Amino acid sequence: MGDPALFDTICITAAFFGIASVLVLSVLYLERFG
């Protein structure tokens, strides 16, 4: 369907942003309600 390396890069980037957004949201939640 495409370049496997490009697909791996997209998956890694998506996972990284997902984890980062969860960390940021958890920090904001703790600061607001903690």
mmCIF entry with sequence, helices, sheets and N, C-alpha, C, O atoms, coordinates in Angstrom:
data_MODEL
# 
_entry.id   MODEL 
# 
_entity.id                         1 
_entity.type                       polymer 
_entity.pdbx_number_of_molecules   1 
# 
_entity_poly.entity_id                      1 
_entity_poly.type                           'polypeptide(L)' 
_entity_poly.nstd_linkage                   no 
_entity_poly.nstd_monomer                   no 
_entity_poly.pdbx_seq_one_letter_code       MGDPALFDTICITAAFFGIASVLVLSVLYLERFG 
_entity_poly.pdbx_seq_one_letter_code_can   MGDPALFDTICITAAFFGIASVLVLSVLYLERFG 
_entity_poly.pdbx_strand_id                 A 
# 
loop_
_entity_poly_seq.entity_id 
_entity_poly_seq.num 
_entity_poly_seq.mon_id 
_entity_poly_seq.hetero 
1 1  MET n 
1 2  GLY n 
1 3  ASP n 
1 4  PRO n 
1 5  ALA n 
1 6  LEU n 
1 7  PHE n 
1 8  ASP n 
1 9  THR n 
1 10 ILE n 
1 11 CYS n 
1 12 ILE n 
1 13 THR n 
1 14 ALA n 
1 15 ALA n 
1 16 PHE n 
1 17 PHE n 
1 18 GLY n 
1 19 ILE n 
1 20 ALA n 
1 21 SER n 
1 22 VAL n 
1 23 LEU n 
1 24 VAL n 
1 25 LEU n 
1 26 SER n 
1 27 VAL n 
1 28 LEU n 
1 29 TYR n 
1 30 LEU n 
1 31 GLU n 
1 32 ARG n 
1 33 PHE n 
1 34 GLY n 
# 
_struct_asym.id          A 
_struct_asym.entity_id   1 
# 
_struct_conf.conf_type_id            HELX_P 
_struct_conf.id                      HELX_P1 
_struct_conf.pdbx_PDB_helix_id       AA1 
_struct_conf.beg_label_comp_id       PRO 
_struct_conf.beg_label_asym_id       A 
_struct_conf.beg_label_seq_id        4 
_struct_conf.pdbx_beg_PDB_ins_code   ? 
_struct_conf.end_label_comp_id       PHE 
_struct_conf.end_label_asym_id       A 
_struct_conf.end_label_seq_id        33 
_struct_conf.pdbx_end_PDB_ins_code   ? 
_struct_conf.beg_auth_comp_id        PRO 
_struct_conf.beg_auth_asym_id        A 
_struct_conf.beg_auth_seq_id         4 
_struct_conf.end_auth_comp_id        PHE 
_struct_conf.end_auth_asym_id        A 
_struct_conf.end_auth_seq_id         33 
_struct_conf.pdbx_PDB_helix_class    1 
_struct_conf.details                 ? 
_struct_conf.pdbx_PDB_helix_length   30 
# 
_struct_conf_type.id          HELX_P 
_struct_conf_type.criteria    ? 
_struct_conf_type.reference   ? 
# 
loop_
_atom_site.group_PDB 
_atom_site.id 
_atom_site.type_symbol 
_atom_site.label_atom_id 
_atom_site.label_alt_id 
_atom_site.label_comp_id 
_atom_site.label_asym_id 
_atom_site.label_entity_id 
_atom_site.label_seq_id 
_atom_site.pdbx_PDB_ins_code 
_atom_site.Cartn_x 
_atom_site.Cartn_y 
_atom_site.Cartn_z 
_atom_site.occupancy 
_atom_site.B_iso_or_equiv 
_atom_site.pdbx_formal_charge 
_atom_site.auth_seq_id 
_atom_site.auth_comp_id 
_atom_site.auth_asym_id 
_atom_site.auth_atom_id 
_atom_site.pdbx_PDB_model_num 
ATOM 1   N N  . MET A 1 1  ? 0.837  -1.206 0.000  1.00 0.00 ? 1  MET A N  1 
ATOM 2   C CA . MET A 1 1  ? 0.000  0.000  0.000  1.00 0.00 ? 1  MET A CA 1 
ATOM 3   C C  . MET A 1 1  ? 0.867  1.248  0.000  1.00 0.00 ? 1  MET A C  1 
ATOM 4   O O  . MET A 1 1  ? 0.456  2.305  -0.478 1.00 0.00 ? 1  MET A O  1 
ATOM 5   N N  . GLY A 1 2  ? 2.067  1.113  0.540  1.00 0.00 ? 2  GLY A N  1 
ATOM 6   C CA . GLY A 1 2  ? 2.952  2.268  0.613  1.00 0.00 ? 2  GLY A CA 1 
ATOM 7   C C  . GLY A 1 2  ? 4.299  1.839  1.135  1.00 0.00 ? 2  GLY A C  1 
ATOM 8   O O  . GLY A 1 2  ? 4.599  0.646  1.185  1.00 0.00 ? 2  GLY A O  1 
ATOM 9   N N  . ASP A 1 3  ? 5.107  2.791  1.523  1.00 0.00 ? 3  ASP A N  1 
ATOM 10  C CA . ASP A 1 3  ? 6.429  2.480  2.050  1.00 0.00 ? 3  ASP A CA 1 
ATOM 11  C C  . ASP A 1 3  ? 6.303  1.991  3.490  1.00 0.00 ? 3  ASP A C  1 
ATOM 12  O O  . ASP A 1 3  ? 5.777  2.719  4.332  1.00 0.00 ? 3  ASP A O  1 
ATOM 13  N N  . PRO A 1 4  ? 6.767  0.782  3.798  1.00 0.00 ? 4  PRO A N  1 
ATOM 14  C CA . PRO A 1 4  ? 6.653  0.272  5.177  1.00 0.00 ? 4  PRO A CA 1 
ATOM 15  C C  . PRO A 1 4  ? 7.351  1.172  6.182  1.00 0.00 ? 4  PRO A C  1 
ATOM 16  O O  . PRO A 1 4  ? 6.861  1.352  7.296  1.00 0.00 ? 4  PRO A O  1 
ATOM 17  N N  . ALA A 1 5  ? 8.491  1.741  5.802  1.00 0.00 ? 5  ALA A N  1 
ATOM 18  C CA . ALA A 1 5  ? 9.217  2.622  6.720  1.00 0.00 ? 5  ALA A CA 1 
ATOM 19  C C  . ALA A 1 5  ? 8.375  3.859  7.031  1.00 0.00 ? 5  ALA A C  1 
ATOM 20  O O  . ALA A 1 5  ? 8.339  4.318  8.173  1.00 0.00 ? 5  ALA A O  1 
ATOM 21  N N  . LEU A 1 6  ? 7.699  4.395  6.016  1.00 0.00 ? 6  LEU A N  1 
ATOM 22  C CA . LEU A 1 6  ? 6.851  5.568  6.230  1.00 0.00 ? 6  LEU A CA 1 
ATOM 23  C C  . LEU A 1 6  ? 5.702  5.213  7.163  1.00 0.00 ? 6  LEU A C  1 
ATOM 24  O O  . LEU A 1 6  ? 5.339  6.000  8.038  1.00 0.00 ? 6  LEU A O  1 
ATOM 25  N N  . PHE A 1 7  ? 5.127  4.020  6.975  1.00 0.00 ? 7  PHE A N  1 
ATOM 26  C CA . PHE A 1 7  ? 4.029  3.583  7.844  1.00 0.00 ? 7  PHE A CA 1 
ATOM 27  C C  . PHE A 1 7  ? 4.516  3.451  9.281  1.00 0.00 ? 7  PHE A C  1 
ATOM 28  O O  . PHE A 1 7  ? 3.820  3.852  10.214 1.00 0.00 ? 7  PHE A O  1 
ATOM 29  N N  . ASP A 1 8  ? 5.721  2.885  9.465  1.00 0.00 ? 8  ASP A N  1 
ATOM 30  C CA . ASP A 1 8  ? 6.277  2.762  10.820 1.00 0.00 ? 8  ASP A CA 1 
ATOM 31  C C  . ASP A 1 8  ? 6.489  4.134  11.439 1.00 0.00 ? 8  ASP A C  1 
ATOM 32  O O  . ASP A 1 8  ? 6.198  4.340  12.617 1.00 0.00 ? 8  ASP A O  1 
ATOM 33  N N  . THR A 1 9  ? 6.995  5.071  10.650 1.00 0.00 ? 9  THR A N  1 
ATOM 34  C CA . THR A 1 9  ? 7.234  6.420  11.171 1.00 0.00 ? 9  THR A CA 1 
ATOM 35  C C  . THR A 1 9  ? 5.925  7.074  11.600 1.00 0.00 ? 9  THR A C  1 
ATOM 36  O O  . THR A 1 9  ? 5.865  7.729  12.641 1.00 0.00 ? 9  THR A O  1 
ATOM 37  N N  . ILE A 1 10 ? 4.882  6.896  10.799 1.00 0.00 ? 10 ILE A N  1 
ATOM 38  C CA . ILE A 1 10 ? 3.583  7.487  11.141 1.00 0.00 ? 10 ILE A CA 1 
ATOM 39  C C  . ILE A 1 10 ? 3.042  6.864  12.422 1.00 0.00 ? 10 ILE A C  1 
ATOM 40  O O  . ILE A 1 10 ? 2.505  7.565  13.280 1.00 0.00 ? 10 ILE A O  1 
ATOM 41  N N  . CYS A 1 11 ? 3.184  5.542  12.551 1.00 0.00 ? 11 CYS A N  1 
ATOM 42  C CA . CYS A 1 11 ? 2.686  4.865  13.757 1.00 0.00 ? 11 CYS A CA 1 
ATOM 43  C C  . CYS A 1 11 ? 3.441  5.342  14.992 1.00 0.00 ? 11 CYS A C  1 
ATOM 44  O O  . CYS A 1 11 ? 2.831  5.616  16.026 1.00 0.00 ? 11 CYS A O  1 
ATOM 45  N N  . ILE A 1 12 ? 4.761  5.441  14.889 1.00 0.00 ? 12 ILE A N  1 
ATOM 46  C CA . ILE A 1 12 ? 5.565  5.882  16.035 1.00 0.00 ? 12 ILE A CA 1 
ATOM 47  C C  . ILE A 1 12 ? 5.204  7.313  16.402 1.00 0.00 ? 12 ILE A C  1 
ATOM 48  O O  . ILE A 1 12 ? 5.073  7.638  17.582 1.00 0.00 ? 12 ILE A O  1 
ATOM 49  N N  . THR A 1 13 ? 5.042  8.174  15.397 1.00 0.00 ? 13 THR A N  1 
ATOM 50  C CA . THR A 1 13 ? 4.698  9.569  15.670 1.00 0.00 ? 13 THR A CA 1 
ATOM 51  C C  . THR A 1 13 ? 3.324  9.678  16.319 1.00 0.00 ? 13 THR A C  1 
ATOM 52  O O  . THR A 1 13 ? 3.138  10.446 17.263 1.00 0.00 ? 13 THR A O  1 
ATOM 53  N N  . ALA A 1 14 ? 2.363  8.908  15.812 1.00 0.00 ? 14 ALA A N  1 
ATOM 54  C CA . ALA A 1 14 ? 1.013  8.938  16.377 1.00 0.00 ? 14 ALA A CA 1 
ATOM 55  C C  . ALA A 1 14 ? 1.031  8.445  17.818 1.00 0.00 ? 14 ALA A C  1 
ATOM 56  O O  . ALA A 1 14 ? 0.370  9.022  18.681 1.00 0.00 ? 14 ALA A O  1 
ATOM 57  N N  . ALA A 1 15 ? 1.780  7.383  18.081 1.00 0.00 ? 15 ALA A N  1 
ATOM 58  C CA . ALA A 1 15 ? 1.862  6.853  19.444 1.00 0.00 ? 15 ALA A CA 1 
ATOM 59  C C  . ALA A 1 15 ? 2.525  7.874  20.361 1.00 0.00 ? 15 ALA A C  1 
ATOM 60  O O  . ALA A 1 15 ? 2.091  8.065  21.497 1.00 0.00 ? 15 ALA A O  1 
ATOM 61  N N  . PHE A 1 16 ? 3.583  8.533  19.870 1.00 0.00 ? 16 PHE A N  1 
ATOM 62  C CA . PHE A 1 16 ? 4.275  9.531  20.686 1.00 0.00 ? 16 PHE A CA 1 
ATOM 63  C C  . PHE A 1 16 ? 3.339  10.683 21.049 1.00 0.00 ? 16 PHE A C  1 
ATOM 64  O O  . PHE A 1 16 ? 3.279  11.097 22.206 1.00 0.00 ? 16 PHE A O  1 
ATOM 65  N N  . PHE A 1 17 ? 2.609  11.200 20.055 1.00 0.00 ? 17 PHE A N  1 
ATOM 66  C CA . PHE A 1 17 ? 1.699  12.309 20.338 1.00 0.00 ? 17 PHE A CA 1 
ATOM 67  C C  . PHE A 1 17 ? 0.553  11.867 21.238 1.00 0.00 ? 17 PHE A C  1 
ATOM 68  O O  . PHE A 1 17 ? 0.079  12.647 22.063 1.00 0.00 ? 17 PHE A O  1 
ATOM 69  N N  . GLY A 1 18 ? 0.109  10.639 21.089 1.00 0.00 ? 18 GLY A N  1 
ATOM 70  C CA . GLY A 1 18 ? -0.953 10.126 21.954 1.00 0.00 ? 18 GLY A CA 1 
ATOM 71  C C  . GLY A 1 18 ? -0.501 10.068 23.402 1.00 0.00 ? 18 GLY A C  1 
ATOM 72  O O  . GLY A 1 18 ? -1.222 10.501 24.302 1.00 0.00 ? 18 GLY A O  1 
ATOM 73  N N  . ILE A 1 19 ? 0.704  9.527  23.629 1.00 0.00 ? 19 ILE A N  1 
ATOM 74  C CA . ILE A 1 19 ? 1.226  9.440  24.999 1.00 0.00 ? 19 ILE A CA 1 
ATOM 75  C C  . ILE A 1 19 ? 1.462  10.838 25.562 1.00 0.00 ? 19 ILE A C  1 
ATOM 76  O O  . ILE A 1 19 ? 1.139  11.105 26.719 1.00 0.00 ? 19 ILE A O  1 
ATOM 77  N N  . ALA A 1 20 ? 2.023  11.727 24.747 1.00 0.00 ? 20 ALA A N  1 
ATOM 78  C CA . ALA A 1 20 ? 2.299  13.084 25.218 1.00 0.00 ? 20 ALA A CA 1 
ATOM 79  C C  . ALA A 1 20 ? 1.004  13.800 25.584 1.00 0.00 ? 20 ALA A C  1 
ATOM 80  O O  . ALA A 1 20 ? 0.944  14.485 26.606 1.00 0.00 ? 20 ALA A O  1 
ATOM 81  N N  . SER A 1 21 ? -0.032 13.651 24.763 1.00 0.00 ? 21 SER A N  1 
ATOM 82  C CA . SER A 1 21 ? -1.303 14.327 25.058 1.00 0.00 ? 21 SER A CA 1 
ATOM 83  C C  . SER A 1 21 ? -1.928 13.766 26.328 1.00 0.00 ? 21 SER A C  1 
ATOM 84  O O  . SER A 1 21 ? -2.514 14.517 27.108 1.00 0.00 ? 21 SER A O  1 
ATOM 85  N N  . VAL A 1 22 ? -1.813 12.458 26.549 1.00 0.00 ? 22 VAL A N  1 
ATOM 86  C CA . VAL A 1 22 ? -2.347 11.862 27.775 1.00 0.00 ? 22 VAL A CA 1 
ATOM 87  C C  . VAL A 1 22 ? -1.598 12.402 28.988 1.00 0.00 ? 22 VAL A C  1 
ATOM 88  O O  . VAL A 1 22 ? -2.214 12.711 30.008 1.00 0.00 ? 22 VAL A O  1 
ATOM 89  N N  . LEU A 1 23 ? -0.279 12.520 28.887 1.00 0.00 ? 23 LEU A N  1 
ATOM 90  C CA . LEU A 1 23 ? 0.499  13.052 30.009 1.00 0.00 ? 23 LEU A CA 1 
ATOM 91  C C  . LEU A 1 23 ? 0.102  14.496 30.297 1.00 0.00 ? 23 LEU A C  1 
ATOM 92  O O  . LEU A 1 23 ? -0.077 14.872 31.456 1.00 0.00 ? 23 LEU A O  1 
ATOM 93  N N  . VAL A 1 24 ? -0.036 15.303 29.255 1.00 0.00 ? 24 VAL A N  1 
ATOM 94  C CA . VAL A 1 24 ? -0.401 16.709 29.450 1.00 0.00 ? 24 VAL A CA 1 
ATOM 95  C C  . VAL A 1 24 ? -1.786 16.819 30.075 1.00 0.00 ? 24 VAL A C  1 
ATOM 96  O O  . VAL A 1 24 ? -1.995 17.604 31.001 1.00 0.00 ? 24 VAL A O  1 
ATOM 97  N N  . LEU A 1 25 ? -2.735 16.029 29.566 1.00 0.00 ? 25 LEU A N  1 
ATOM 98  C CA . LEU A 1 25 ? -4.091 16.086 30.113 1.00 0.00 ? 25 LEU A CA 1 
ATOM 99  C C  . LEU A 1 25 ? -4.116 15.628 31.565 1.00 0.00 ? 25 LEU A C  1 
ATOM 100 O O  . LEU A 1 25 ? -4.840 16.199 32.380 1.00 0.00 ? 25 LEU A O  1 
ATOM 101 N N  . SER A 1 26 ? -3.332 14.602 31.899 1.00 0.00 ? 26 SER A N  1 
ATOM 102 C CA . SER A 1 26 ? -3.314 14.123 33.286 1.00 0.00 ? 26 SER A CA 1 
ATOM 103 C C  . SER A 1 26 ? -2.709 15.179 34.209 1.00 0.00 ? 26 SER A C  1 
ATOM 104 O O  . SER A 1 26 ? -3.178 15.360 35.333 1.00 0.00 ? 26 SER A O  1 
ATOM 105 N N  . VAL A 1 27 ? -1.674 15.875 33.744 1.00 0.00 ? 27 VAL A N  1 
ATOM 106 C CA . VAL A 1 27 ? -1.066 16.926 34.564 1.00 0.00 ? 27 VAL A CA 1 
ATOM 107 C C  . VAL A 1 27 ? -2.059 18.064 34.774 1.00 0.00 ? 27 VAL A C  1 
ATOM 108 O O  . VAL A 1 27 ? -2.205 18.564 35.890 1.00 0.00 ? 27 VAL A O  1 
ATOM 109 N N  . LEU A 1 28 ? -2.745 18.477 33.699 1.00 0.00 ? 28 LEU A N  1 
ATOM 110 C CA . LEU A 1 28 ? -3.730 19.549 33.838 1.00 0.00 ? 28 LEU A CA 1 
ATOM 111 C C  . LEU A 1 28 ? -4.857 19.120 34.768 1.00 0.00 ? 28 LEU A C  1 
ATOM 112 O O  . LEU A 1 28 ? -5.336 19.920 35.571 1.00 0.00 ? 28 LEU A O  1 
ATOM 113 N N  . TYR A 1 29 ? -5.284 17.866 34.667 1.00 0.00 ? 29 TYR A N  1 
ATOM 114 C CA . TYR A 1 29 ? -6.361 17.361 35.526 1.00 0.00 ? 29 TYR A CA 1 
ATOM 115 C C  . TYR A 1 29 ? -5.927 17.374 36.982 1.00 0.00 ? 29 TYR A C  1 
ATOM 116 O O  . TYR A 1 29 ? -6.693 17.780 37.856 1.00 0.00 ? 29 TYR A O  1 
ATOM 117 N N  . LEU A 1 30 ? -4.701 16.931 37.248 1.00 0.00 ? 30 LEU A N  1 
ATOM 118 C CA . LEU A 1 30 ? -4.222 16.903 38.633 1.00 0.00 ? 30 LEU A CA 1 
ATOM 119 C C  . LEU A 1 30 ? -4.068 18.320 39.178 1.00 0.00 ? 30 LEU A C  1 
ATOM 120 O O  . LEU A 1 30 ? -4.369 18.575 40.344 1.00 0.00 ? 30 LEU A O  1 
ATOM 121 N N  . GLU A 1 31 ? -3.599 19.244 38.336 1.00 0.00 ? 31 GLU A N  1 
ATOM 122 C CA . GLU A 1 31 ? -3.432 20.618 38.815 1.00 0.00 ? 31 GLU A CA 1 
ATOM 123 C C  . GLU A 1 31 ? -4.783 21.258 39.107 1.00 0.00 ? 31 GLU A C  1 
ATOM 124 O O  . GLU A 1 31 ? -4.901 22.078 40.018 1.00 0.00 ? 31 GLU A O  1 
ATOM 125 N N  . ARG A 1 32 ? -5.800 20.886 38.338 1.00 0.00 ? 32 ARG A N  1 
ATOM 126 C CA . ARG A 1 32 ? -7.112 21.513 38.525 1.00 0.00 ? 32 ARG A CA 1 
ATOM 127 C C  . ARG A 1 32 ? -7.881 20.871 39.676 1.00 0.00 ? 32 ARG A C  1 
ATOM 128 O O  . ARG A 1 32 ? -8.506 21.577 40.468 1.00 0.00 ? 32 ARG A O  1 
ATOM 129 N N  . PHE A 1 33 ? -7.844 19.540 39.780 1.00 0.00 ? 33 PHE A N  1 
ATOM 130 C CA . PHE A 1 33 ? -8.676 18.840 40.763 1.00 0.00 ? 33 PHE A CA 1 
ATOM 131 C C  . PHE A 1 33 ? -7.865 18.218 41.895 1.00 0.00 ? 33 PHE A C  1 
ATOM 132 O O  . PHE A 1 33 ? -8.440 17.700 42.852 1.00 0.00 ? 33 PHE A O  1 
ATOM 133 N N  . GLY A 1 34 ? -6.529 18.261 41.799 1.00 0.00 ? 34 GLY A N  1 
ATOM 134 C CA . GLY A 1 34 ? -5.698 17.595 42.792 1.00 0.00 ? 34 GLY A CA 1 
ATOM 135 C C  . GLY A 1 34 ? -5.633 18.372 44.087 1.00 0.00 ? 34 GLY A C  1 
ATOM 136 O O  . GLY A 1 34 ? -4.969 17.943 45.032 1.00 0.00 ? 34 GLY A O  1 
# 
